[in-house]
Amino acid sequence: MRWTLTLVVTLVCGLSSLPPLLSAQDVAERSTRTWVGKYQEFEDYIRSAPIVRVENIPIGVTRPQHGFFEPGGLVAGVAIKALRPSRETGYFESYQSEIAAYEVDKLMGLDMVPPTVERQYEGRNVSMQLWVDGVVQRNSLKGQLPPNPGDWARQTRRWIVFHNLIANIDPNQGNLLVVREPNWHLVLVDHSRAFTNTTRMVFPEMNAIDRPFFERLKALDKETLDPKIGKLVLDGSSSILKRRDLIVAHLEKLAKTKTNEAVFLP
């Protein structure tokens, strides 16, 4: 295993004019996803609070570490990655891709990637990501029924589109974590191999998406993306927008074959 949110009135208004994609279930789960609505607070804490001890994580080829803050603080711990941008492993990998994934997650209103920031640690630039406790691997729930099947299906459709958007070429099942209370909610980790210039869809079986998420996807543009990820990924917004266009075209073509109602869900 590797460590590893209605509709717009007009797209030209940009993402900032889009309301958050919060369902009643999302609101109920804020107590579990403690960072939702408090992104800056969490980012600032992770970026500045002293690390008091570190443990090596005995799994994962990228050798992440589990860093701990003083007990009683806003955040208990973080996953630390010090992967400098390179192809040493045969794949392009970078700690900066972890941060970019979080920034795109925020733009999309996904709230599945935990807060992730860049920070210096032991003389190196690293990514530090909120360590989410109480999760299980998605594949460990095989055969079990989620409390809310409709919501779970919506989450699954969203993360498939998200991983295609950011070109996460390593969609290892161990990187798909689940918070089970009060409802199953996906937590996505380990994006160090994402954001290459590939246009290959990791999940070509995209067959539906909820309309609010689709409209937010369509509203992505260079002016929104580059200030957030331009310095974190190889070619800024260029490749992610190419992949976005392919995803939109695929889903719109599918809607002509099926129906809009079958592909673009409420």
Secondary structure, 3 states (H helix, E strand, C coil): CCCCCCCCCCHHHCHHHCCCCCCHHHHHHHHCCCCCCCHHHHHHHHHHCCCCEEEECCCCCCCCEEEECCCCCCCCEEEEECCCCECCCCCCECHHHHHHHHHHHHHHCCCCCCCEEEEEECCEEEEEEECCCCEEEHHHHCCCCCCCHHHHHHHHHHHHHHHHHHCCCCCCHHHEEEECCCCCEEEECCCCCCCCCCCCCCCCCCCCEEHHHHHHHHHCCHHHHHHHHCCCCCCCCHHHHHHHHHHHHHHHHHHHHCCHHHHEEC
